Amino acid sequence: MPDARIKAWIRQLLQGPHHACGYRKLTRLLRRKYRLIIDKKKVYRLCKELGVLLARRQIRQPVPRRIARSRVVTGPNQLWRMDIKYGYVAGLKRHFYMVSIIDVFDRQIVGYHVDKVCHTRHVLKAVQKALWKRNVQGQAHPPVIRTDNGPQFKSKETFEQAFAAVDRFIRFYNTERLHGSLKDLPPSEYLELVTAGMIQPQRITA
């Protein structure tokens, strides 16, 4: 395969929702999307020639803080993380809210709420939908739900466009985004393979 063709594919991947991927994940994406047999050293070289290598992350000293008791997560629907974020629609100078519920085991967003308001009833409704979606009403031990603060994000579109963008991102996150903690698989595919017994689940302590 000519290097020029591979470089074009790399540019195409980086122009879409995979724009923040480093060369290791780009290697995985090239193999999955284009059925390309290629190693990460060559992808690194091509990315370097294109000038698209990401800067190395700086390791910072963690700030001491109180944390919840760690749990060993061995399967889905044991530990969920719930986060409330807010976006900003610059054209209207208004904020909107998003509640997302993520299963720590497979990293899927199992439920969410996005709107111009966010009250207790909206959070409860999002949790209820997630419980029904995952069919855990009769589960012996219901999921533990842990909450945390998250960063804000901005949008220059209208509310409707911003909400649609959130919907698109969640679909991408669940079905396409590769997670290093999930053997470089998207959350939905990882859960399917684990459930089918085709791969061994990662050991997760959260």
C-alpha positions as CSV (number, residue, x, y, z in Angstrom):
1,M,0.0,0.0,0.0
2,P,1.5,3.4,-1.0
3,D,2.4,5.7,1.9
4,A,0.5,8.5,0.2
5,R,-2.8,6.5,0.4
6,I,-2.2,5.7,4.1
7,K,-1.4,9.4,4.8
8,A,-4.7,10.3,3.2
9,W,-6.6,7.9,5.4
10,I,-4.8,9.3,8.5
11,R,-5.8,12.8,7.5
12,Q,-9.4,11.7,7.0
13,L,-9.5,10.0,10.4
14,L,-8.1,13.1,12.1
15,Q,-10.6,15.4,10.4
16,G,-13.5,13.5,12.0
17,P,-14.4,12.6,15.6
18,H,-11.1,10.7,16.0
19,H,-9.2,14.0,15.8
20,A,-7.6,13.5,19.3
21,C,-6.2,10.1,18.6
22,G,-2.5,9.4,18.9
23,Y,-0.5,7.1,16.5
24,R,-1.3,4.0,18.6
25,K,-5.1,4.4,18.2
26,L,-4.7,5.5,14.6
27,T,-2.9,2.2,14.0
28,R,-5.8,0.3,15.5
29,L,-8.3,2.4,13.4
30,L,-6.4,1.8,10.2
31,R,-6.5,-1.9,10.8
32,R,-10.2,-1.9,11.7
33,K,-11.6,0.6,9.2
34,Y,-9.4,-0.2,6.1
35,R,-8.3,-3.8,6.9
36,L,-4.8,-2.5,6.7
37,I,-1.9,-4.7,7.9
38,I,0.4,-2.1,9.4
39,D,2.5,-1.7,12.6
40,K,2.5,1.3,14.9
41,K,6.1,2.2,14.1
42,K,5.2,2.9,10.5
43,V,2.1,4.9,11.6
44,Y,4.3,6.9,13.9
45,R,6.7,7.7,11.0
46,L,3.9,8.7,8.7
47,C,2.3,10.9,11.4
48,K,5.6,12.5,12.0
49,E,6.0,13.3,8.3
50,L,2.5,14.8,8.3
51,G,3.2,16.8,11.5
52,V,0.2,15.5,13.3
53,L,1.9,13.7,16.3
54,L,0.3,14.7,19.6
55,A,2.6,16.2,22.3
56,R,3.5,13.8,25.1
57,R,1.3,14.2,28.1
58,Q,2.9,15.8,31.1
59,I,2.5,13.7,34.2
60,R,1.4,15.9,37.1
61,Q,1.5,15.2,40.8
62,P,-2.0,14.2,41.9
63,V,-3.7,16.6,44.3
64,P,-4.5,14.8,47.5
65,R,-8.3,14.4,47.9
66,R,-10.8,12.3,49.6
67,I,-12.0,9.5,47.4
68,A,-14.7,6.9,47.6
69,R,-13.8,3.3,48.6
70,S,-12.4,1.4,45.7
71,R,-14.4,-1.4,44.2
72,V,-13.3,-4.3,42.0
73,V,-15.7,-4.3,39.0
74,T,-16.1,-7.7,37.4
75,G,-19.1,-7.2,35.1
76,P,-21.6,-4.7,33.8
77,N,-24.2,-2.9,35.9
78,Q,-22.1,-3.0,39.1
79,L,-20.8,0.5,39.2
80,W,-22.1,3.5,37.3
81,R,-20.6,7.0,37.3
82,M,-22.9,10.0,36.9
83,D,-21.6,13.3,35.8
84,I,-23.4,16.7,35.4
85,K,-21.8,19.0,32.8
86,Y,-23.0,22.2,31.2
87,G,-22.5,23.6,27.8
88,Y,-22.6,27.2,26.6
89,V,-24.4,28.4,23.5
90,A,-22.4,31.5,22.7
91,G,-25.0,33.0,20.2
92,L,-27.7,33.0,22.9
93,K,-25.4,33.5,25.9
94,R,-27.2,30.6,27.6
95,H,-26.2,27.4,29.3
96,F,-27.6,24.0,28.9
97,Y,-27.1,20.9,31.0
98,M,-26.2,17.3,30.4
99,V,-26.3,14.4,32.8
100,S,-24.5,11.3,31.7
101,I,-24.4,7.9,33.3
102,I,-21.4,5.7,32.4
103,D,-21.0,2.0,33.2
104,V,-17.5,1.7,34.6
105,F,-17.1,-1.9,33.3
106,D,-17.7,-1.3,29.6
107,R,-17.5,2.5,29.5
108,Q,-20.9,2.8,27.7
109,I,-23.1,5.8,28.3
110,V,-26.2,3.9,29.6
111,G,-28.4,7.0,30.1
112,Y,-28.3,10.7,29.8
113,H,-30.4,13.9,30.0
114,V,-29.8,17.0,28.0
115,D,-31.9,20.2,28.3
116,K,-31.9,23.8,29.2
117,V,-32.9,22.9,32.8
118,C,-31.8,20.2,35.1
119,H,-33.7,19.4,38.3
120,T,-33.8,16.4,40.6
121,R,-36.7,14.9,38.6
122,H,-34.7,15.0,35.4
123,V,-31.7,13.2,37.0
124,L,-34.1,10.5,38.4
125,K,-35.7,10.0,35.1
126,A,-32.3,9.5,33.4
127,V,-31.4,6.9,36.0
128,Q,-34.8,5.2,35.6
129,K,-34.3,5.0,31.8
130,A,-30.8,3.6,32.3
131,L,-32.1,0.9,34.7
132,W,-34.8,-0.1,32.1
133,K,-32.3,0.0,29.3
134,R,-29.9,-2.3,31.1
135,N,-32.8,-4.5,32.4
136,V,-31.5,-4.5,36.0
137,Q,-34.8,-4.1,37.8
138,G,-34.6,-7.6,39.2
139,Q,-30.9,-7.7,39.7
140,A,-30.0,-9.0,43.2
141,H,-27.6,-6.1,43.8
142,P,-28.5,-2.8,42.0
143,P,-25.7,-0.7,40.5
144,V,-23.8,1.6,42.8
145,I,-24.0,5.1,41.3
146,R,-21.1,7.4,42.0
147,T,-21.2,11.1,41.1
148,D,-18.3,13.4,40.3
149,N,-17.7,16.8,38.8
150,G,-16.8,17.2,35.1
151,P,-15.4,19.9,32.8
152,Q,-17.6,22.2,30.9
153,F,-17.8,22.3,27.1
154,K,-19.0,25.0,24.7
155,S,-21.1,25.2,21.6
156,K,-21.7,28.1,19.1
157,E,-24.9,26.5,17.8
158,T,-28.6,26.8,18.9
159,F,-29.9,24.6,21.7
160,E,-31.4,22.2,19.2
161,Q,-28.1,21.9,17.3
162,A,-26.1,21.6,20.6
163,F,-28.4,18.8,21.8
164,A,-28.1,17.0,18.4
165,A,-24.3,17.3,18.7
166,V,-24.5,15.6,22.1
167,D,-26.6,12.8,20.6
168,R,-24.1,12.3,17.9
169,F,-21.2,12.3,20.3
170,I,-22.9,9.7,22.6
171,R,-23.5,7.4,19.6
172,F,-19.8,7.8,18.5
173,Y,-18.6,7.3,22.1
174,N,-20.6,4.0,22.6
175,T,-20.0,2.5,19.1
176,E,-16.8,3.9,17.6
177,R,-14.5,5.5,20.1
178,L,-11.6,3.1,21.0
179,H,-10.8,2.8,24.7
180,G,-7.4,1.8,25.8
181,S,-8.9,0.3,29.0
182,L,-11.2,-1.9,26.9
183,K,-8.5,-3.6,24.8
184,D,-8.8,-0.8,22.2
185,L,-12.4,-1.6,21.5
186,P,-15.6,0.6,21.5
187,P,-17.7,0.1,24.6
188,S,-20.6,-1.7,22.8
189,E,-18.3,-4.1,21.0
190,Y,-16.4,-4.8,24.1
191,L,-19.5,-5.7,26.1
192,E,-20.8,-8.0,23.2
193,L,-17.5,-9.9,23.0
194,V,-17.2,-10.3,26.8
195,T,-20.9,-11.4,27.0
196,A,-20.3,-13.9,24.2
197,G,-17.2,-15.3,26.1
198,M,-14.9,-14.3,23.1
199,I,-12.5,-12.2,25.2
200,Q,-11.6,-12.1,28.9
201,P,-12.8,-8.9,30.7
202,Q,-10.3,-6.4,32.0
203,R,-9.8,-6.3,35.7
204,I,-11.2,-2.9,36.9
205,T,-10.8,-1.3,40.2
206,A,-12.7,1.9,40.6
